């Protein structure tokens, strides 16, 4: 249900303390239609590299600006990765149903939003799907995502517990840092025990232009079908750079993003360049096409 980032992280209590120390606006999210998107609505995003389109995102909406369908296609593999339909059973409820790669059969995610607490809860219908809670501040910017999962093998031969967390530092309405962590403990029937704690810190450098198309959802380790529909992470400013570290050790990978805009100030293109030890190895251009 989550991307590969789900395998990094730290104690939830420690992360929460870090968030409270660095964030701002930790109040409740108010006066915002959680599912509605402002115009101009994005109809299609084409991602190209080396002059060829490598993947596409296609959207349709209802009369309230809520996403109705999302189709993501891997053009290189010639395979549809996401083929989803969105419905809204209640004002603060959403269901995402369809194909979630690599699951072959149709599944769904039930989502509910609590406007009082500013928390979004969601879980997939398939066996072993994790339940997540994403919290936002009063400005609608994501502050944390948490998940707890327990597993027990048949006959009790093996049990495990996992705490997963993403905690974001917010600066002037934009997420500028995330700490993603997991704490895993396991025990076998032979009284063998093991535990592991890991954490990854990612720094997001904001630029001066407004993120009117929620482009950060394409860059962050999120549950994309849910986040894009809810307008998360809700950044005010566009991200222009990404770097990461584990403890005091910086990761060699960095990302730079440059933007061009149309006359109305909406994104025309976003050019993402990923580098390793300062040497670019992949450049992707996101082309935005509007309704």
N, C-alpha and C positions, 0 to 999 in steps of 0.2 A: 504494500500500500504506500510505503514511503520509498524514495529513491535510495541510492547506495549510502547516503549520508547517515542512515539509521544505525550504522555500526560504529559511530563514534560517540564519546561523552562522559558525564560526571554526576556526583551526588546532587539530587534535586535541591536539598536544603542549601548547599554551598552555592549553587547557581542562582537560586532565588536571592540569596544575600548579595551576590555580585550585581544582580539586576537592580535591586533596590538602591544600591550604592551609586550606580552610574546612570540610571534612567531618569526620565522626567515625565510628568503628567500621568502618574500611576492611578488616576481616578477611573471613573466609569465612562464607557462609551455612550454618548447620547446624541439624539437628534440626527440620526443617520439611517437611511434605508439600507440595510445590510446587503441586499442583493442587487440594488439598482446601480446601473452604470451611467455615467454622464456622457452626453454626446460630445464629439463624434464617436460613434460606436465602431470598434475595430471589427471588420469583416474577415480579414485574412492577414496572416503574417507569414511571409516567405523568408526562410533562412537559407542563405546561399554561401558557398565557399568555393574558391577557385573558379568562379564564373558559372557554377551549376547550383541549382536549387537542391538542397539536401533534405529539408523537411518543411512542412507547412502546418499552420494552425488555422482552422476555419471556424467561424462563430456565427450563430444566428441568435436573435433576441425576441422577446415579446414586447408588447406595447409599453411596458413599464421599464424597459431597458435591462431586463434580467436575461441572463444567458439561457437559451433553450437547447442549443446543441453545440458540441465541441468535437471536432475531428482533427486529430493530429496524425500526419502521415510521414513515415520515413521513406523518402524518395529513393534513397540508395538501396534499401532492402525491398522497396516496392511493397511495403506493408503498412496497414493502418495500425497505429500504436494505441490511440484512444478513439473510441467512437461512442460518444456519450450523449444521453438525453437528460435534461434537467427539468424537474417539476417542483412546485412549491405548494405543499399541502396546507401550510399555514403561513402567517406573516413572518414568522421567525423559524420556519422549517424549510428544508430543501432535501431533495433526493436526487442523487446522481446515479444513473443506471446505464449499463452498456458494457463495452469491452474495455478492460484495463489490461494492457500488455504486461506480462506475458500470459495472463489468464485467458484461455481460449473461449470459455463460455461467459454469457452475460452475468454480471454481478451488479451490486449497487452499494452505495454509501449513503447512510442516513445522517443528516446534519441538522443540528438544532442550535439556535442562538439565543442567549439570555441577555437581553438589553440592559437588565439591571446590574449584572455582574460584569458584563462585557466579555463573556466567555462563549466560545464556539466549540461544540462537542461533535465528534464524528467517528463513525466506525463502519468498516466494510462488512458485507454480508457473508463473506466466505470464511471457511474454517481457519482459525488462527489469525484472523484480521485483528489488528491492534486498535484500541480505542484511544483517541487523542482529545486533548482539550487545548485550544489556542485562546489566549487572553489578549485583549487589546486595551489601550488606554482611552481616555476621554476624546482624543483626537482621531481615534480609529487606527492607530499604528500598533502593530503586533509587538507585544512585550515578552511573550513566552509561549512555548508549546510543551506539553508534558504527556507522558504515557507510562503506564505501569503494566507489566505483562508477567503472568505466572504460567509455568509449563510443568506438566507432570507426565512422564512416560507411563505406558501400561504396566501394571503390576507394581508400580512405585519404584522401579529400578533407578529412576533419575528424575530429579526435580530442579527447577531453576526459577529465579526471580530476576526481573530486569526493570530498572528505572531509566527512562530516556527523557532528556530535556533539552530544549533550545531556549536560551535566555538572551534577550536583545537589549542593548543599550541604545537609548533614544536621545538624539540631539537635534533640537529645533525641528521636531516633527519627522525625522528620518532615522531609520535604524542604521547605526554606524558601527555596531559590533555585535557579534553573536558568539555565545559559548555553547557548544553542542557537546553533550556528555552522556555517557552511559555508565551505570553501575550494574554489574552482572554477578550474581552469586549462584552456585550450583552445588548439589549434593547427590551422591549416589547411595544406593541401598547398602553399600559396603562402608558407609561413613566417610567416604572420600569427599573432601570439600575443596572448592576453589572459588576465587573471586577475582574480579578485574574492574578497575576504574580507569576511564580514559576521557580526555577532553580535547576539543579542537576549538581554537579561537579564530574567528574570521573577522577581518576589519573591512568595512565598506566605506569608501571615500565618496562623499556626496559632492555634486557639482552645483552650479548656480541655477540650472533650469528645473522647472517643475516637472514632476513625474505624473503627467496627466493620463497616461495610458497604463499605469501600474506595471511598468516594464521590470521592476525589481522582482516580480513573481517569476520571470524567466531566468533570473540569476541566482536566486536563493534556494537553499535545500528545503523546499516546501512540498506539501501535497498539492501539486499543481491544479488538478481539477477542482479542488475545494477552494484554494486560495484565490485563483483567478476569478471565480464566481463571486466571492465575497469582497473582492477589491483589496485583498491582503498582499503584501504587508502594509499597504497604506502610506508609503513614503511620500513626503512632500517634495523632495528633491531627487533628481536622477542620480544613480550611482555611476561614478566615473572610474573607479578602481577597486580591486578586490585583492587582498592578501591574507595569508593564514599562518598560524603557528601552533605548535604543540608544546605547551610549557614555554620555555624561553627559546626554543628552537624554531626559527622561521622556516616555513615551507618554501621550496624553490619555485613553486608555481605562483604566478601572479596573473591578473586579468586587468586589461584596460578597455574602456568603452568610450567611443566617440559618437556624437549624435549630430544629425541634421534635422531640420524642422521645416514644416510647410509654413505658408503665410499666416496661418492661424495660431502657430506656436505648438502644434502637435507633432509628435515624432514622425518623421519621414523615414529615416534609416537610423539604426544603431549598429555600429561596427565594433564587434567584440574581438579582441586579440588576446589569446592565451599564450603565456611565455613560460619557459623553464630556465631558471638561472639566467634570466635576462634575454634569452633567445626565443623569439616568437616561433611557435610550432603550429598554431591553428588560428585562422581569422575567419570569423563568420559575420555576415551582414544580415540583419533583421530588417525587412522591408514591410512597413505598415500600410495596409490598404483599408480604407474606411467605407462605411455604407454610404 
